[in-house]
Amino acid sequence: MKKVNILFVCGAGLGSSFACQMAAEDVLNKLGINAMLDHSDISSAVSMKPDIIITAQNFKSQFEKFSVDPKQTTIVYLKNIVSKKEIEEKVTPVLKDKGILA
């Protein structure tokens, strides 16, 4: 199984991105996904080219200012960054699209 690179992003790259990462770890373990996880601030995130970026909905307008290649990186926006239910609902189809989850 391919290892997926997931980046969790917030304004400073410390607080909420790390909280989201911890919530998502439980979801990914439940789904049996082999993932490399990291967290970052927005400006650093676009140069890192992960498979998936997971961030809060309120950062959408800031991400739209950057050119992120949608063929390489899928951005998942969350209303509640620590909701395991929302993370699973939004990440599962992305993992399927990328051929990581059957």
N, C-alpha and C positions, 0 to 999 in steps of 0.2 A: 504494500500500500504506500502510495506517495505521501510524503510528509508535507503538510500544508503550513505555510508561513502566515500567521495572523498577527496583525499589529493593532493594539488598542490605543486610541488617541484621545487626548484632551488638550486643553489650552496650555498647560505647563508640562504635561507629560508625566505627572507624578500621581496625583490623588485619584481623580475619578477614573482615569484610564486603568490604574492598577486595581481598583475596586471592580471594574467591569471585567478585567482579565481573570480575577479570582472567581467571579460568578460563571464566566464562560468555561473555565477549566472543568467545573463540575459537569456542564452540559456536554463538552467534548469527550470527557471520560465516559459518560453515559452512552454516547453514540459510538464509542470505540475509535475515535479519531486520533491519529498520530499527528500532533501539531507542534510547531515551534512558536512559542508565544513571546511577545515583547510589548512594551508600552513606550509611547513617545508623545512629543508635542506635535502640533499640526505642521509647522514649517519643516521639521525634520522628517515627518512621515512620508511626504510625497517623494522624497529622494530615495527612500528605502525600498520601494517597489515590492511590497509584500503581495501575497495572493489575495488576502482579504484585509480590509481596514474596518474595524468596528469602533464606532464613535457615537456620541450623543447627537440627537436630531438638531440641537441648537448650533452645531458646528457646520451644518450643511452649506450655508452661504459662504463660509470661509473656504471650504473645500472647493466650491465652484469657482473660486479665483485661481486655483491651481489646475494644471493640466495633468490629470491622472488618466493613464491609458486603461479604458474599461476592459480591454481584452486581457490585460495582465492583472489589474487590481480591481476587485469589486468592493465598493464601499457599502457597508451596512450601517444604517442610522437607527438608533434606538431612542424610544421615548423615555424608557426607564433602564438605565445602564446596568442595574443590578438584578433585573428581572430575568431569572433563568428561563421562564416560560417564553418571554419575548425573544430572548437570545436564541433559544432552540427553534422557535417559529421562523425567525428571519435568517438564521444561519444554515439550517438544514437544506433549503432549496439551493442556496449558493454552493454548498458542498456537493450537492448532486450535480449541479451544472458543471462544476469543475472536475467531475469524475472521481471525487474523493470518497463519496458516500453512495452506496448502491441504492 
